[in-house]
Amino acid sequence: MPKILIDPESTSLDHRFAIIKTKRTDRARYPEGCVTVVDDEATALAGAGAGADAQRGLHPAIVYGPSSSSEGQRLYYLVRWLA
């Protein structure tokens, strides 16, 4: 996992529970279109599900962001997978 610089004064960047739609779990950052932010850990775990949902590439995680990339995209940085 990447070393993430945390800005304690930021009002938009924060750790968040999320469901990430991806087949590759080896990346350090994911575009905003692949990330669904949810309220809590239980919702992330339930939303990602198991079996068929895992086959579709839905994975519960804790992410940090959103942050703007140099290419103008909004990104979330993976902190850790929940399952």
All heavy atoms as an XYZ file, in Angstrom:
633
protein
N       0.843     -1.163      0.000
C       0.000      0.000      0.000
C       0.901      1.242      0.000
O       1.971      1.231      0.579
C      -0.891      0.018      1.223
C      -1.601     -1.260      1.485
S      -3.335     -1.201      1.186
C      -3.651     -2.913      1.534
N       0.445      2.295     -0.645
C       1.289      3.479     -0.747
C       1.334      4.242      0.569
O       0.441      4.134      1.398
C       0.577      4.308     -1.816
C      -0.850      3.949     -1.654
C      -0.841      2.483     -1.284
N       2.401      4.989      0.720
C       2.460      5.900      1.858
C       1.636      7.122      1.468
O       1.917      7.790      0.478
C       3.904      6.287      2.152
C       4.020      7.148      3.369
C       5.455      7.362      3.752
C       5.487      8.180      5.029
N       6.804      8.260      5.588
N       0.588      7.392      2.241
C      -0.340      8.468      1.918
C      -0.067      9.647      2.839
O      -0.022      9.483      4.057
C      -1.799      8.003      2.094
C      -2.065      6.781      1.217
C      -2.763      9.117      1.767
C      -3.366      6.103      1.517
N       0.118     10.819      2.253
C       0.296     12.024      3.048
C      -1.079     12.529      3.468
O      -1.937     12.781      2.627
C       1.038     13.090      2.252
C       2.451     12.719      1.825
C       3.032     13.810      0.943
C       3.327     12.493      3.030
N      -1.305     12.658      4.759
C      -2.581     13.089      5.300
C      -2.527     14.588      5.570
O      -1.587     15.077      6.184
C      -2.905     12.337      6.616
C      -2.810     10.825      6.404
C      -4.245     12.752      7.174
C      -3.842     10.248      5.488
N      -3.541     15.296      5.110
C      -3.653     16.731      5.371
C      -4.673     16.932      6.488
O      -5.880     16.854      6.244
C      -4.096     17.467      4.113
C      -4.196     18.966      4.314
O      -3.911     19.442      5.434
O      -4.556     19.659      3.345
N      -4.227     17.180      7.727
C      -5.163     17.296      8.844
C      -6.082     18.520      8.757
O      -7.115     18.558      9.416
C      -4.251     17.386     10.070
C      -2.951     17.857      9.550
C      -2.845     17.365      8.131
N      -5.737     19.485      7.937
C      -6.566     20.688      7.812
C      -7.575     20.597      6.667
O      -8.394     21.485      6.498
C      -5.669     21.908      7.633
C      -4.795     22.173      8.845
C      -3.903     23.387      8.668
O      -4.130     24.169      7.723
O      -2.976     23.546      9.465
N      -7.529     19.533      5.910
C      -8.442     19.383      4.782
C      -9.860     19.112      5.264
O     -10.076     18.375      6.223
C      -7.995     18.224      3.892
O      -8.951     17.998      2.891
N     -10.824     19.711      4.584
C     -12.231     19.461      4.905
C     -12.872     18.492      3.920
O     -13.989     18.058      4.134
C     -13.029     20.775      4.909
O     -12.894     21.388      3.625
C     -12.538     21.708      5.996
N     -12.169     18.136      2.840
C     -12.742     17.217      1.857
C     -12.054     15.860      1.830
O     -12.674     14.868      1.476
C     -12.692     17.837      0.459
O     -11.354     18.043      0.076
N     -10.780     15.802      2.189
C     -10.055     14.526      2.202
C     -10.255     13.835      3.541
O     -10.107     14.455      4.587
C      -8.559     14.755      1.972
C      -8.169     15.373      0.642
C      -6.685     15.700      0.642
C      -8.510     14.444     -0.492
N     -10.596     12.555      3.488
C     -10.813     11.822      4.730
C     -10.793     10.331      4.449
O     -10.918      9.898      3.306
C     -12.154     12.212      5.343
C     -12.225     11.911      6.839
O     -11.216     11.449      7.414
O     -13.285     12.146      7.421
N     -10.629      9.543      5.510
C     -10.780      8.094      5.408
C     -12.265      7.790      5.292
O     -13.069      8.364      6.028
C     -10.199      7.403      6.643
C      -8.715      7.435      6.670
N      -8.012      8.481      7.238
C      -7.801      6.576      6.185
C      -6.722      8.241      7.108
N      -6.564      7.088      6.467
N     -12.599      6.896      4.375
C     -14.004      6.569      4.140
C     -14.138      5.070      3.887
O     -13.241      4.444      3.335
C     -14.533      7.314      2.911
C     -14.364      8.810      2.988
C     -14.627      9.463      1.642
N     -14.111     10.815      1.584
C     -14.747     11.881      2.021
N     -15.919     11.767      2.586
N     -14.214     13.076      1.914
N     -15.290      4.520      4.274
C     -15.618      3.149      3.916
C     -16.165      3.175      2.504
O     -16.880      4.110      2.117
C     -16.657      2.563      4.877
C     -16.114      2.367      6.263
C     -16.417      3.261      7.265
C     -15.283      1.298      6.551
C     -15.914      3.090      8.547
C     -14.766      1.116      7.825
C     -15.087      2.011      8.824
N     -15.834      2.152      1.715
C     -16.244      2.166      0.315
C     -16.355      0.753     -0.238
O     -15.849     -0.205      0.347
C     -15.228      2.950     -0.510
N     -17.020      0.686     -1.374
C     -17.041     -0.524     -2.189
C     -16.345     -0.149     -3.490
O     -16.716      0.829     -4.142
C     -18.481     -0.986     -2.471
C     -19.199     -1.261     -1.160
C     -18.484     -2.211     -3.380
C     -20.690     -1.441     -1.297
N     -15.324     -0.920     -3.840
C     -14.557     -0.642     -5.055
C     -14.874     -1.714     -6.081
O     -14.797     -2.908     -5.790
C     -13.041     -0.625     -4.770
C     -12.715      0.462     -3.747
C     -12.262     -0.414     -6.066
C     -11.250      0.507     -3.336
N     -15.238     -1.277     -7.280
C     -15.493     -2.217     -8.374
C     -14.219     -2.333     -9.196
O     -13.833     -1.398     -9.907
C     -16.646     -1.740     -9.242
C     -16.949     -2.732    -10.346
C     -18.201     -2.413    -11.091
C     -18.368     -3.467    -12.161
N     -19.732     -3.775    -12.445
N     -13.553     -3.462     -9.050
C     -12.310     -3.704     -9.779
C     -12.031     -5.198     -9.819
O     -12.441     -5.931     -8.924
C     -11.129     -2.967     -9.132
O      -9.965     -3.169     -9.935
C     -10.847     -3.454     -7.727
N     -11.349     -5.631    -10.829
C     -10.884     -7.015    -10.886
C      -9.446     -7.109    -10.396
O      -8.992     -8.171    -10.027
C     -11.014     -7.557    -12.301
C     -12.471     -7.697    -12.703
C     -12.628     -8.366    -14.023
C     -14.118     -8.428    -14.314
N     -14.454     -9.244    -15.428
N      -8.754     -5.964    -10.376
C      -7.356     -5.933     -9.921
C      -7.297     -5.325     -8.530
O      -7.585     -4.148     -8.349
C      -6.515     -5.101    -10.883
C      -6.335     -5.763    -12.230
C      -5.395     -4.993    -13.098
N      -4.125     -4.750    -12.407
C      -3.215     -3.910    -12.858
N      -3.412     -3.235    -13.950
N      -2.099     -3.729    -12.189
N      -6.878     -6.117     -7.576
C      -6.795     -5.630     -6.195
C      -5.367     -5.245     -5.812
O      -5.080     -5.041     -4.645
C      -7.329     -6.690     -5.222
O      -6.573     -7.891     -5.383
C      -8.800     -6.967     -5.467
N      -4.499     -5.130     -6.789
C      -3.099     -4.809     -6.505
C      -2.755     -3.343     -6.746
O      -1.595     -2.955     -6.678
C      -2.174     -5.702     -7.330
C      -2.371     -5.529     -8.826
O      -3.441     -5.035     -9.243
O      -1.457     -5.910     -9.589
N      -3.746     -2.520     -7.010
C      -3.485     -1.096     -7.266
C      -3.483     -0.295     -5.967
O      -4.100     -0.675     -4.991
C      -4.547     -0.529     -8.196
C      -4.470     -1.125     -9.572
C      -5.451     -0.490    -10.485
N      -5.305     -1.047    -11.826
C      -5.952     -0.609    -12.865
N      -6.796      0.404    -12.754
N      -5.770     -1.154    -14.039
N      -2.830      0.845     -6.009
C      -2.758      1.721     -4.835
C      -3.812      2.810     -4.873
O      -4.140      3.385     -3.841
C      -1.370      2.356     -4.757
N      -4.360      3.099     -6.065
C      -5.358      4.159     -6.178
C      -6.388      3.764     -7.221
O      -6.087      3.023     -8.162
C      -4.720      5.496     -6.499
C      -3.917      5.504     -7.752
C      -3.123      6.779     -7.901
N      -2.575      6.841     -9.260
C      -2.142      7.912     -9.831
N      -2.168      9.054     -9.187
N      -1.676      7.885    -11.040
N      -7.607      4.297     -7.039
C      -8.723      3.947     -7.909
C      -9.474      5.207     -8.307
O      -9.709      6.079     -7.472
C      -9.670      2.978     -7.189
C      -9.017      1.638     -6.947
C      -8.285      1.397     -5.797
C      -9.098      0.633     -7.892
C      -7.659      0.186     -5.591
C      -8.478     -0.585     -7.697
C      -7.758     -0.805     -6.542
O      -7.131     -2.007     -6.348
N      -9.902      5.309     -9.567
C     -10.649      6.481    -10.000
C     -12.021      6.542     -9.331
O     -12.597      5.510     -8.964
C     -10.778      6.303    -11.512
C     -10.401      4.906    -11.808
C      -9.643      4.377    -10.653
N     -12.534      7.734     -9.200
C     -13.795      7.977     -8.512
C     -14.944      7.142     -9.084
O     -15.825      6.704     -8.339
C     -14.128      9.467     -8.599
C     -15.339      9.882     -7.828
C     -15.540     11.378     -7.872
O     -15.336     11.993     -8.936
O     -15.897     11.939     -6.825
N     -14.941      6.877    -10.364
C     -16.001      6.106    -10.997
C     -16.069      4.657    -10.561
O     -17.087      3.992    -10.742
N     -14.993      4.146     -9.978
C     -14.953      2.763     -9.501
C     -15.280      2.646     -8.019
O     -15.372      1.535     -7.492
C     -13.565      2.171     -9.715
S     -13.063      2.100    -11.429
N     -15.427      3.772     -7.337
C     -15.568      3.790     -5.875
C     -16.953      4.294     -5.480
O     -17.387      5.347     -5.935
C     -14.485      4.693     -5.238
C     -14.646      4.761     -3.736
C     -13.097      4.202     -5.621
N     -17.614      3.511     -4.626
C     -18.885      3.939     -4.037
C     -18.657      4.117     -2.546
O     -18.366      3.145     -1.833
C     -19.987      2.886     -4.264
O     -20.129      2.679     -5.669
C     -21.312      3.342     -3.671
N     -18.754      5.338     -2.070
C     -18.561      5.626     -0.644
C     -19.838      5.249      0.099
O     -20.941      5.551     -0.350
C     -18.222      7.119     -0.432
C     -18.148      7.465      1.041
C     -16.917      7.459     -1.137
N     -19.673      4.559      1.244
C     -20.805      4.137      2.070
C     -20.602      4.652      3.492
O     -19.535      5.147      3.839
C     -20.982      2.605      2.048
C     -21.340      2.124      0.644
C     -19.735      1.896      2.532
N     -21.651      4.505      4.324
C     -21.640      5.099      5.662
C     -20.747      4.397      6.672
O     -20.147      5.043      7.524
C     -23.058      5.152      6.228
C     -23.921      6.148      5.478
O     -23.370      7.139      4.954
O     -25.139      5.933      5.421
N     -20.690      3.060      6.618
C     -19.950      2.345      7.659
C     -19.406      1.025      7.137
O     -19.675      0.617      6.005
C     -20.834      2.121      8.896
C     -22.138      1.418      8.566
O     -22.179      0.645      7.590
O     -23.120      1.648      9.290
N     -18.637      0.356      8.000
C     -17.988     -0.897      7.616
C     -19.000     -1.983      7.282
O     -18.832     -2.724      6.317
C     -17.064     -1.366      8.748
C     -16.308     -2.622      8.426
C     -15.310     -3.003      9.498
O     -15.208     -2.304     10.527
O     -14.618     -4.012      9.304
N     -20.066     -2.075      8.073
C     -21.080     -3.105      7.839
C     -21.726     -2.939      6.462
O     -21.968     -3.920      5.757
C     -22.130     -3.062      8.940
N     -21.988     -1.706      6.070
C     -22.585     -1.436      4.759
C     -21.620     -1.804      3.644
O     -22.029     -2.361      2.619
C     -22.995      0.046      4.644
O     -23.854      0.372      5.736
C     -23.696      0.326      3.335
N     -20.342     -1.508      3.831
C     -19.341     -1.867      2.819
C     -19.253     -3.379      2.661
O     -19.237     -3.899      1.548
C     -17.983     -1.296      3.196
N     -19.222     -4.089      3.789
C     -19.138     -5.545      3.734
C     -20.388     -6.151      3.108
O     -20.302     -7.059      2.285
C     -18.914     -6.111      5.133
C     -17.531     -5.818      5.733
C     -17.517     -6.152      7.218
C     -16.451     -6.586      4.988
N     -21.557     -5.643      3.478
C     -22.814     -6.161      2.932
C     -22.954     -5.808      1.450
O     -23.425     -6.624      0.658
C     -23.995     -5.608      3.716
N     -22.540     -4.620      1.075
C     -22.668     -4.180     -0.311
C     -21.755     -4.927     -1.256
O     -22.094     -5.146     -2.418
N     -20.597     -5.322     -0.782
C     -19.679     -6.078     -1.616
C     -20.114     -7.533     -1.682
O     -19.883     -8.204     -2.681
C     -18.259     -5.971     -1.087
N     -20.757     -8.006     -0.608
C     -21.269     -9.365     -0.606
C     -20.186    -10.416     -0.746
O     -19.027    -10.187     -0.457
N     -20.601    -11.552     -1.194
C     -19.682    -12.675     -1.417
C     -20.187    -13.445     -2.624
O     -21.261    -13.169     -3.152
C     -19.639    -13.560     -0.181
N     -19.439    -14.408     -3.038
C     -19.881    -15.247     -4.143
C     -20.019    -14.474     -5.436
O     -19.044    -14.048     -6.027
N     -21.271    -14.272     -5.881
C     -21.530    -13.615     -7.167
C     -20.999    -12.192     -7.191
O     -20.451    -11.738     -8.198
C     -23.024    -13.619     -7.465
N     -21.132    -11.455     -6.067
C     -20.635    -10.081     -6.036
C     -19.113    -10.043     -6.141
O     -18.552     -9.168     -6.789
C     -21.095     -9.367     -4.763
C     -22.582     -9.035     -4.804
O     -23.108     -8.867     -5.915
O     -23.197     -8.962     -3.743
N     -18.449    -10.978     -5.485
C     -16.993    -11.038     -5.586
C     -16.582    -11.358     -7.023
O     -15.586    -10.840     -7.516
C     -16.429    -12.071     -4.615
N     -17.366    -12.186     -7.698
C     -17.081    -12.501     -9.099
C     -17.249    -11.268     -9.987
O     -16.591    -11.137    -11.003
C     -18.002    -13.625     -9.584
C     -17.754    -14.956     -8.923
C     -16.384    -15.519     -9.238
O     -15.899    -15.382    -10.356
N     -15.748    -16.124     -8.256
N     -18.158    -10.363     -9.613
C     -18.374     -9.136    -10.382
C     -17.317     -8.087    -10.066
O     -17.302     -7.015    -10.652
C     -19.755     -8.560    -10.091
C     -20.879     -9.410    -10.634
C     -22.213     -8.734    -10.527
N     -22.231     -7.673     -9.539
C     -23.274     -7.380     -8.780
N     -24.376     -8.067     -8.867
N     -23.218     -6.391     -7.914
N     -16.476     -8.340     -9.101
C     -15.394     -7.414     -8.788
C     -15.735     -6.362     -7.760
O     -15.164     -5.284     -7.784
N     -16.669     -6.626     -6.850
C     -17.018     -5.678     -5.791
C     -16.246     -6.036     -4.522
O     -16.358     -7.158     -4.027
C     -18.523     -5.702     -5.521
C     -19.417     -5.335     -6.703
C     -20.875     -5.478     -6.319
C     -19.122     -3.930     -7.189
N     -15.479     -5.075     -3.995
C     -14.616     -5.335     -2.849
C     -14.781     -4.234     -1.796
O     -14.663     -3.051     -2.125
C     -13.152     -5.387     -3.282
C     -12.895     -6.385     -4.367
N     -12.740     -7.725     -4.112
C     -12.785     -6.230     -5.701
C     -12.528     -8.354     -5.253
N     -12.557     -7.463     -6.232
N     -15.010     -4.608     -0.517
C     -15.108     -3.603      0.540
C     -13.716     -3.110      0.943
O     -12.765     -3.891      0.988
C     -15.782     -4.363      1.690
C     -15.361     -5.783      1.479
C     -15.247     -5.960     -0.006
N     -13.614     -1.807      1.233
C     -12.299     -1.234      1.534
C     -12.444      0.031      2.367
O     -13.529      0.584      2.514
C     -11.574     -0.897      0.237
N     -11.304      0.463      2.898
C     -11.179      1.801      3.472
C     -10.293      2.575      2.504
O      -9.218      2.102      2.116
C     -10.558      1.777      4.876
C     -11.467      1.021      5.836
C     -10.318      3.201      5.369
C     -10.902      0.866      7.229
N     -10.775      3.741      2.091
C     -10.045      4.566      1.135
C      -9.814      5.951      1.727
O     -10.452      6.340      2.705
C     -10.804      4.680     -0.203
C     -10.912      3.327     -0.884
C     -12.183      5.289     -0.021
N      -8.896      6.687      1.109
C      -8.622      8.069      1.504
C      -8.816      8.935      0.265
O      -8.279      8.656     -0.797
C      -7.202      8.206      2.035
C      -6.876      9.597      2.524
C      -7.364     10.045      3.737
C      -6.098     10.458      1.769
C      -7.076     11.324      4.192
C      -5.807     11.731      2.222
C      -6.298     12.157      3.429
O      -6.023     13.426      3.869
N      -9.582      9.992      0.410
C      -9.792     10.870     -0.732
C     -11.136     11.550     -0.660
O     -11.736     11.600      0.408
N     -11.609     12.096     -1.748
C     -11.016     12.077     -3.084
C      -9.931     13.142     -3.245
O      -9.978     14.192     -2.626
C     -12.201     12.384     -4.001
C     -13.091     13.251     -3.178
C     -12.926     12.747     -1.760
N      -8.982     12.817     -4.066
C      -7.863     13.707     -4.342
C      -7.802     13.934     -5.845
O      -8.177     13.059     -6.618
C      -6.580     13.044     -3.845
O      -5.459     13.803     -4.167
N      -7.330     15.068     -6.270
C      -7.192     15.351     -7.706
C      -5.821     14.909     -8.186
O      -4.809     15.201     -7.553
C      -7.361     16.842     -7.975
O      -8.664     17.240     -7.653
N      -5.815     14.194     -9.307
C      -4.546     13.762     -9.882
C      -4.010     14.839    -10.824
O      -4.718     15.785    -11.172
C      -4.734     12.457    -10.658
O      -5.410     12.712    -11.874
N      -2.798     14.662    -11.273
C      -2.204     15.630    -12.200
C      -2.893     15.581    -13.567
O      -2.798     16.517    -14.343
C      -0.708     15.361    -12.363
O      -0.502     14.051    -12.848
N      -3.606     14.480    -13.846
C      -4.340     14.356    -15.108
C      -5.751     14.928    -15.010
O      -6.528     14.856    -15.947
C      -4.438     12.880    -15.526
C      -3.112     12.241    -15.850
C      -2.435     11.658    -14.612
O      -3.136     11.386    -13.622
O      -1.220     11.485    -14.639
N      -6.118     15.449    -13.848
C      -7.431     16.045    -13.676
C      -8.507     15.079    -13.208
O      -9.668     15.445    -13.134
N      -8.135     13.838    -12.901
C      -9.102     12.872    -12.377
C      -9.167     12.964    -10.865
O      -8.206     13.367    -10.224
C      -8.706     11.443    -12.754
C      -8.876     11.109    -14.189
C      -8.663      9.627    -14.432
O      -8.162      8.912    -13.571
N      -9.039      9.172    -15.600
N     -10.308     12.552    -10.309
C     -10.440     12.460     -8.856
C     -10.169     11.005     -8.475
O     -10.752     10.096     -9.052
C     -11.810     12.922     -8.412
C     -11.952     14.437     -8.568
C     -13.348     14.947     -8.414
N     -14.075     14.454     -7.275
C     -14.262     15.134     -6.136
N     -13.775     16.341     -6.008
N     -14.953     14.614     -5.150
N      -9.272     10.809     -7.515
C      -8.818      9.482     -7.125
C      -9.051      9.218     -5.652
O      -9.045     10.134     -4.829
C      -7.316      9.339     -7.389
C      -6.838      9.558     -8.806
C      -5.317      9.569     -8.830
C      -7.374      8.475     -9.717
N      -9.223      7.946     -5.331
C      -9.235      7.477     -3.947
C      -8.032      6.559     -3.769
O      -7.758      5.714     -4.622
C     -10.515      6.696     -3.636
C     -11.724      7.567     -3.463
C     -12.538      7.893     -4.535
C     -12.056      8.071     -2.209
C     -13.658      8.694     -4.368
C     -13.170      8.878     -2.035
C     -13.965      9.175     -3.114
O     -15.063      9.969     -2.944
N      -7.317      6.735     -2.672
C      -6.170      5.894     -2.358
C      -6.619      4.766     -1.443
O      -7.307      4.997     -0.457
C      -5.071      6.709     -1.674
C      -4.408      7.653     -2.631
C      -4.924      8.920     -2.849
C      -3.284      7.266     -3.342
C      -4.343      9.794     -3.736
C      -2.685      8.131     -4.243
C      -3.214      9.387     -4.435
O      -2.622     10.240     -5.335
N      -6.225      3.549     -1.771
C      -6.570      2.395     -0.962
C      -5.778      2.436      0.346
O      -4.550      2.544      0.331
C      -6.247      1.108     -1.704
C      -6.479     -0.175     -0.944
C      -7.967     -0.375     -0.659
C      -5.918     -1.355     -1.707
N      -6.480      2.382      1.469
C      -5.829      2.273      2.775
C      -5.688      0.798      3.132
O      -4.612      0.323      3.444
C      -6.623      3.037      3.855
C      -6.010      2.827      5.229
C      -6.693      4.511      3.508
N      -6.830      0.073      3.052
C      -6.778     -1.385      3.242
C      -8.088     -2.014      2.804
O      -9.130     -1.357      2.780
C      -6.477     -1.749      4.682
C      -7.577     -1.472      5.664
C      -7.161     -1.919      7.090
N      -8.133     -1.507      8.050
C      -9.175     -2.256      8.437
N      -9.338     -3.451      7.925
N     -10.036     -1.805      9.323
N      -7.992     -3.278      2.412
C      -9.187     -4.057      2.085
C      -9.840     -4.535      3.361
O      -9.150     -4.845      4.337
C      -8.823     -5.259      1.208
C      -8.247     -4.886     -0.129
C      -6.958     -5.076     -0.536
C      -8.916     -4.250     -1.213
N      -6.795     -4.601     -1.806
C      -7.986     -4.087     -2.246
C     -10.216     -3.809     -1.402
C      -8.318     -3.504     -3.456
C     -10.544     -3.225     -2.618
C      -9.602     -3.077     -3.631
N     -11.154     -4.620      3.379
C     -11.880     -5.086      4.563
C     -12.101     -6.591      4.540
O     -12.391     -7.184      5.571
C     -13.230     -4.360      4.694
C     -13.136     -2.863      4.970
C     -14.509     -2.240      4.954
C     -12.450     -2.617      6.300
N     -12.023     -7.211      3.401
C     -12.225     -8.672      3.323
C     -11.252     -9.284      2.338
O     -10.661     -8.659      1.551
C     -13.648     -8.979      2.907
